[in-house]
């Protein structure tokens, strides 16, 4: 079954420790409204291959950050659905999956293993009293006993700070959609957001829209698309979200065929953040672009949004997201 208490913990960062047990974690002590919490961040997989997939993004730009700004300190339970603050690595278009890289749990020298990479960003937050962490995952506690790492009482915390779908075998029960974990850090002085995404190499990247279970025959572990997978055949390269003139405005999305082959778009579709669908058709030659005029029910909201391109089999080919700030400039085309 999916995670029981999924949400995001907004808190100040107090301390951190790299745990070196047989199931090592990067441990973070957090404090929100006078209550202490511990974030247990996996840095090694119990399944082979053991090294996690990692992506750290400085100056992260995504509409989810606008939804986080108004949250109070403490654990905020989230409904696992589209349109809210819940994260989904596949459907939320948070990043391109081939940006993730496997990183060793530990290695000699500085800045060359997962603990080092996490420490690079977390130490900055410890030194900034105004900084806030937003830790997505499953909450536990409060417990009667003291925390086993930082000894505060009562024990409270959050774990599963990683992708929580596409699992097979004994972890398949954790699968769900719109319940992925991550660590975001906000530095108000510069209004800079940092996003840290983690996944296991054993997880797959095309999953059922209801259960989060791997789709048969088309998915394989790892961040890099396989030869039979559809990623990046066609890319969403631009969107005119806020045209000049009165409503209804002629909004559009531009596609690029990046593949070496001409493609038949019959049965393909473009989906917005609310799940509204625009059916596509026709041929797109290799290297050519296609400007699509959008029409209801699919809309390009000026308050920020996401666009996902699916092929005729319903598999994700590409996805992008844009913020309200990016959409605020009337007449300007957003490029991705």
Long-range contacts (C-beta under 8 A, 24 or more apart in sequence): 1-173, 1-176, 2-80, 2-164, 2-174, 2-175, 2-176, 2-179, 2-212, 3-80, 3-137, 3-138, 3-160, 3-164, 3-174, 3-176, 3-179, 4-138, 5-77, 5-138, 5-139, 5-140, 6-77, 6-78, 6-80, 6-86, 6-136, 6-137, 6-138, 6-176, 6-179, 7-75, 7-76, 7-77, 7-78, 7-136, 7-139, 8-68, 8-71, 8-75, 8-76, 8-78, 8-85, 8-134, 8-135, 8-136, 9-37, 9-39, 9-74, 9-75, 9-76, 9-133, 9-134, 9-135, 9-137, 9-139, 9-158, 10-68, 10-71, 10-72, 10-73, 10-74, 10-76, 10-132, 10-133, 10-134, 11-37, 11-73, 11-74, 11-132, 11-133, 11-135, 12-73, 12-125, 12-129, 12-131, 12-132, 12-133, 13-122, 13-125, 13-126, 13-131, 13-133, 13-185, 14-126, 15-126, 15-150, 16-118, 16-119, 16-122, 16-123, 16-126, 17-149, 17-150, 18-43, 18-115, 18-119, 19-149, 20-106, 24-105, 24-106, 26-114, 26-115, 26-118, 26-119, 26-122, 27-149, 27-150, 28-122, 28-133, 28-135, 29-149, 29-150, 29-152, 30-133, 30-135, 32-73, 32-74, 32-75, 33-72, 33-73, 33-74, 35-74, 35-156, 36-147, 36-150, 36-152, 36-156, 37-75, 37-141, 37-156, 37-157, 37-158, 38-147, 38-149, 38-150, 38-155, 38-156, 38-157, 38-158, 39-133, 39-135, 39-137, 39-157, 39-158, 39-159, 39-161, 39-183, 40-157, 40-158, 40-159, 40-161, 41-118, 41-159, 41-161, 41-162, 41-183, 41-198, 42-159, 42-161, 42-162, 42-198, 43-105, 43-114, 43-115, 43-118, 44-105, 45-200, 45-201, 45-202, 47-169, 47-171, 47-200, 47-202, 48-202, 49-102, 49-201, 49-202, 50-105, 51-102, 51-103, 51-104, 51-105, 51-114, 51-201, 52-102, 52-103, 52-105, 52-114, 52-162, 52-198, 52-199, 52-200, 52-201, 53-100, 53-101, 53-102, 53-103, 53-198, 53-199, 53-200, 53-201, 53-222, 53-223, 54-100, 54-101, 54-102, 54-103, 54-114, 54-117, 54-196, 54-197, 54-198, 55-95, 55-99, 55-100, 55-101, 55-195, 55-196, 55-197, 56-117, 56-120, 56-121, 56-194, 56-195, 56-196, 56-197, 57-95, 57-194, 57-195, 57-196, 57-197, 58-192, 58-194, 59-192, 59-193, 59-194, 60-184, 60-193, 60-194, 60-195, 61-193, 61-323, 61-326, 62-92, 62-93, 62-94, 62-195, 62-321, 62-323, 63-273, 63-303, 63-304, 63-305, 63-306, 63-321, 63-322, 63-323, 63-324, 64-92, 64-94, 65-184, 65-186, 65-193, 65-323, 66-304, 66-323, 66-324, 68-134, 68-184, 68-186, 71-134, 73-132, 75-139, 75-158, 77-139, 80-176, 80-177, 80-178, 80-179, 81-178, 82-178, 82-273, 82-274, 82-275, 83-273, 83-274, 84-178, 86-178, 86-179, 87-136, 87-178, 87-179, 87-180, 87-181, 87-182, 88-165, 88-177, 88-178, 88-179, 88-180, 89-163, 89-165, 89-180, 89-197, 89-199, 89-205, 90-165, 90-177, 90-205, 90-206, 90-207, 90-316, 91-177, 91-178, 91-209, 91-308, 91-316, 91-319, 92-178, 92-180, 92-306, 92-321, 93-306, 93-307, 93-308, 93-319, 93-320, 93-321, 94-182, 94-195, 94-197, 94-321, 95-195, 95-197, 96-232, 97-205, 97-223, 97-225, 97-231, 98-223, 98-224, 98-225, 98-231, 98-232, 99-223, 100-197, 100-199, 100-223, 101-223, 102-201, 102-223, 118-183, 118-196, 121-185, 121-194, 121-196, 122-185, 124-185, 124-187, 125-185, 125-187, 128-187, 128-189, 130-187, 130-188, 130-189, 131-185, 131-186, 131-187, 131-188, 132-185, 132-186, 132-188, 133-183, 133-184, 133-185, 133-186, 134-183, 134-184, 134-185, 134-186, 135-161, 135-181, 135-183, 135-184, 136-161, 136-180, 136-181, 136-182, 136-183, 136-184, 137-161, 137-162, 137-164, 137-181, 138-181, 161-198, 162-198, 162-199, 162-200, 163-197, 163-198, 163-199, 163-200, 163-203, 164-212, 165-203, 165-207, 165-212, 165-213, 166-203, 166-204, 166-205, 166-206, 166-207, 166-212, 166-213, 166-214, 166-219, 167-200, 167-202, 167-203, 167-214, 168-202, 168-204, 168-214, 172-213, 175-207, 175-211, 175-212, 175-213, 176-211, 176-212, 177-207, 177-208, 177-209, 177-210, 177-211, 177-212, 179-212, 199-223, 206-315, 206-316, 215-315, 218-313, 218-315, 229-315, 230-311, 230-313, 230-315, 230-316, 230-317, 231-316, 231-317, 231-318, 232-258, 232-317, 232-318, 233-257, 233-258, 233-259, 233-263, 233-311, 233-317, 234-258, 234-259, 234-263, 234-265, 234-284, 234-309, 234-317, 234-318, 235-318, 235-336, 236-307, 236-309, 236-318, 236-319, 236-320, 236-336, 237-289, 237-335, 237-336, 238-333, 238-334, 238-335, 238-336, 239-300, 239-307, 239-320, 239-322, 239-333, 239-334, 239-336, 240-300, 240-333, 240-334, 241-300, 241-301, 241-302, 241-305, 241-322, 241-326, 241-327, 241-334, 242-300, 242-302, 242-327, 242-328, 242-329, 242-330, 242-331, 242-332, 243-330, 243-331, 244-330, 244-331, 250-293, 251-293, 251-294, 251-299, 251-300, 252-291, 252-292, 252-293, 252-294, 253-291, 253-292, 253-294, 253-300, 253-307, 254-289, 254-290, 254-291, 254-292, 254-333, 255-284, 255-289, 255-290, 255-292, 255-309, 256-287, 256-288, 256-289, 257-284, 257-285, 257-286, 257-287, 257-288, 257-289, 257-290, 258-287, 259-286, 260-286, 261-286, 262-286, 265-290, 266-312, 267-311, 267-312, 268-309, 268-310, 268-311, 268-312, 268-317, 269-309, 269-310, 270-294, 270-298, 270-307, 270-308, 270-309, 270-310, 271-298, 271-307, 271-308, 271-309, 271-310, 272-298, 272-299, 272-300, 272-301, 272-305, 272-306, 272-307, 273-301, 273-305, 273-306, 273-307, 274-299, 300-327, 301-327, 302-327, 302-328, 303-327
